[in-house]
Amino acid sequence: MLLSLPQRLRQQAPLLFVLLLIVITTTTTLAQQQESNHDEKAIPILDELDGHFPLDGEGRLDTYALLVDAQKPACLERLGADVVHLRQYDDSCLAACLDVGTAQHLIGAVLPHKVYDSAHGHGLKQWFTEACAKVEVCFMSYHQNKNVPLEVYWKDPSSGGSLKHHLTLKYGEKNTRCFHSYLGHQFVAHDAETDRPVPNAVSGEAWFTVDYTAVHYWGINPPHPTRDNSFRSVEQQVTSTLQHEWQRHNRIQRTFSSLGFHKGRLPNDVFATLGAFYYNNARRQHRPRNGHAALDDPQPNHPNMPREEWNSKGVFVNWWETDVFLLQIPWDLRTKVQGRLLHLVEQWAGVPVEQTVLYGLRQYTTGARLLTHVDRHVTHAVSLIVNIAQGNLTQPWPVEVHDHADRLHEVMMEPGDIVYYESAKCLHGRNRPLRGNGAYFVNLFTHYAPVNDKEWFLKPNPPGTPEPLLSINGHNMNNDVEEECYLKQEGLTRTASGGLGVVQGVSCPDHPELGPYLSPTLFQAENADDLLHWWRLSAGEDYNTLLPEEEEDDGGIEEQDDEESPKSADEL
């Protein structure tokens, strides 16, 4: 059942909200309680929603919505009367604010601050204003004249639309300004010298309307840095970079796990929020005031997602061959996300950690490669790779992680998957080019370090730390793997166009400690030259040339039929 929102609440949010009167069943499982044990209250999981939602053509919520339990008439009466305090009523009123752009299968998963419970004593109007009508907005300047700042003005509806100065914006990513505003508010940027409006080069519009949590820039897409990008120059830089990264990863003494990485799953409420944020800012066209929406082209060309600045960042991403885009996450949202994930990282690492850096969302496009590397040793002890979205892939694009014995593992990721990894110690990258016409792959990176310990990397492992898996049965691991492991069919890749082929994996029944992601190539690096060889080979069109050759005496790895059922695409 859809109703219009009461007028007094609608005044807090000029953009369309709909009131959904829906039967809500709340359940909180033990696992969910464990996931939310650092929150003020357990997160209500709205797992049975007896209602219909306004969706767009991509199965995304097409408007903001306020969810109220239709089985509690008193709550509806109080909502309709706009009563501020509901705690005096015996029946606990429950409401939830749903973000526009939320995927249909995740509509019931919301972050704690998006849930209203009258039992906690907060007023409905106050909660609605703070949790639903107010959103975070970040502005950036890519004005063609880098030395001239932009003056950003707010259109004040209470004074007949007069312009009021809001902030001064300097050029570039490092000068991004974030603040809270309300849905429907409008802003415009003027050149500080000429006082003329500066449009966004993609949309052609100087005015920006707050329709959702957003990052918006005025000006033109930042250009790539000028550099000699001939193959000889690139290979020289790659060679020296890999030598440096090999030395850096050997410098770290402490470990946290036996292999150095683990695959998991993002909590649904975080996935729903980040997925909606990405979709609204990058996949949906700038929403016109008539309410119609359409998808962008597969390659981003959007006023909210500029090309990533790559000055002085080296050759870790092949920016000279393909575009890489960056959608910054607003400060408050990144704090909520990092805090929500912190206890998951602690459970995996086995020690208390503190959040340090969050980076992304980075969108790789067709042809993208990520050079093998390690991360900053002080702040990036344990980290997460989070896949938010992907599409149009014609080949798998696994994240490559080297374990503590420098053996390569290749981990397939689907949207919502996370990979925990010891990012200052374990070499990692994506050396194979991203394949597919209009392919895109969107990741978030969040990093943590042991609490109050800036020299953690120089210390031995504390008692109780899992021993790093350096050998099997006291022998070189590759010898045992070649004799006791075999290729197996893991399943099919899954993209928007469906299954694209069999994914080969390695099965080691006698050595489960190696995990399920050992590379079928059995590649194990012994020095930086090996990493360079891997980078050269990975550029080739035919990945099968990397597989070890079969020997007639069966002394090497052999391919066998797997009698077990292959994993589904969702398990890859």
Buried (B, 14 or more C-beta within 10 A) or exposed (E): EBBEBBEEBBEBBBBBBBBBBBEBBBEBEEEBEEBBEEBEEBBBBBBEBEBEBEBBEBEBBBBBBBBBBBBBEEBBEBBEEBBEBBEEBEBBBBBBBBBBBBBEEBBBBBBBBBBBBBEEEBBBBEBBBBBBBBBBBBBBBBBEBEEBBBBBBBBEEEEEEEBEEBBEBBBBBEEBBBBEBBBBBBBBBBBBEEEEBBBBBBBEBBEBBBBBBBBBBBBBBBEBEEBEBEEEEBBEBBBEBBBBBBEBBEEBEBBBBBBBBBBBEBBBBBBBBBBBBBBBBBBBBBBEEEEEBEEBEBBBBBBBBBBBBBEEEBBBBBBBEBBBBBBBBBBBBBEBBBEBBBBBBBEBBBBEBBBBBBBBBBBBBBBBBBBBBBBBBBBBBBBBBBBBBBBBBBBBBBBBBBBBBBBBBBBBBBBBBBBBBBBBBBBBBBBBBBBBEEBBBBBBBBBBBBEEBEEBBEEEEEEEBEEBBEEBEEEEBBEBBBEBBBBBBBBBBBBEEEEBEEBBBBBBEEBEEBBBBBBBBBBBBEEBEBBBBBBEBBEEEEBEEBBBEEEEEEEBBEEEEBEEEBBEBEEB
